[in-house]
Amino acid sequence: MKNKATNTQIIAEHLAKRFDIRNTDFSKADSREYLCDNLIPSDIFVIAGNGAVLETNHGKLFDLSSMSLNCILGQNDPWVNASIQAYIASGRPSFHSTRVGSEIYYEVAELIAKVSGIQNPVVNHRQCNGSDVTELAILAAYQHKDKDRELLVSFRGSYYGQNLTSFIASDLQTQNRFLLTEEPSIYFLDAPDNFLPGSSENLSSNDIKTLDELRTIASKSFAVIIEPIQMSNMVNVCNPSFLKELKTICEKFDIQLIFDDIQTGFGWLGTFSSASFFDVYPNLLAVSKALTAGYGPLSSLVMDKRYKDLPMSTVLKTNGADLRSLVAARAVIERLRGVPKEYIPSDLSTDFRHELEVGLFFSFKNKVEILEQCVQTLKQQCASRLGNMRGCGLIRCVEVIDNHGHPDPETCKKIQEQLLQSGVLVRSVKHGLLFKIPIVITDQELHEAFDIVGSVIRRFS
Ligand SMILES: Cc1ncc(COP(=O)(O)O)c(C=O)c1O
């Protein structure tokens, strides 16, 4: 066993020059013909990354979208990097089937279960993506439904992924349905009204109407699936009162409540789950993305114990115990809530030791305040081009409007493209610029990046 670890180290040292960033081979971009159209990147070539900043052939790139909404810790987080390196060098198994257990296999399930906030939970963790885990959540609810209940309730503006189940349940995937000859039993309610944190939590008349509509179909419905913040619907944040009332209705009518927490779980809101953030707890909570912070595919379904008996062919995946993903998930949890003192080396800088010890959630409020200032300044500086600001925590959206104050998706797309060329990565959806900021971003980086955003948007004024 020891020999194996030593061989790994010798080879790794030898291979270091292969990955040396000074030897970056830009000619590899010539292979773009092997990619599908939608996967061909821009002419920006990424060389290195550190936290929220990437080094590219075009210079510095601030990542304000956490690399496709995944990397809560930005790039190359030292704690996660080192945890994976140490694990790989240790001689412990690099992979095992779910038929045998290991320390990390059990430990991570327990950790995820505990931090989720779900009462009396069990976990199905699987090496897969978000689509698979929302599918599993719907399937778990279906397995436990009463026989005369056929409706799955979803919402306009929803997006749960890219497999058949997600296609049929997502309003935004209606155009991509295939292999389905009958209308599936999905009932779409209106999207909840967007909630501005800090405003009154009284329900809007639309939200009241939506919940009343749910009551009328409640006896036929077996589950409701909802994203507490619809990222792909321009960061549409549910009013906490809406979620509370939704939960009350679900309990009263014995409907199973599913939260798709794939965009919102593991850090973006300063909590491990949107359930803890909103203080509303579903029966099934689907998490992914930030769970490994981009260090490997892993998603988890956290659910109450009654779902313990899911059928064999639905809960097992070939890569269900991918250990590097599990090691990453444990390291992400530690990084966010603090690393046990005994694991922190004494020869790190005092500041970094302190950050590791207290965890990144410790300074979350402060970071969000700075982000809030940046967003408000942006709004003032670009008043003629920007409409409402939406979102909370590290998840934000600014609406791009035209001279008449109407939504302007075309300009929004152009702004996004120019931002990329000017050194800031954001996403856009409809007329919204989406920001999902890695929690490790420094105050200075935030200011610098938002200065660029402001100057690019002003070009369109
Ligand atoms: C809310 C939500 N659910 C599910 C998914 C599907 O995740 P994946 O792309 O990993 O399959 C996504 C993807 O962006 C998402 O935003």
The ligand as an ORCA input file, in Angstrom:
! r2SCAN-3c Opt
* xyz 0 1
  C     -32.350     24.324    -10.626
  C     -31.648     23.278    -11.440
  N     -31.989     21.997    -11.287
  C     -31.379     21.014    -11.977
  C     -30.366     21.299    -12.866
  C     -29.715     20.200    -13.635
  O     -28.394     20.035    -13.270
  P     -27.352     19.333    -14.274
  O     -27.087     20.293    -15.372
  O     -26.165     19.058    -13.408
  O     -27.994     18.084    -14.747
  C     -29.978     22.621    -13.057
  C     -28.894     22.965    -13.995
  O     -28.515     24.072    -14.208
  C     -30.647     23.646    -12.344
  O     -30.342     24.927    -12.511
*
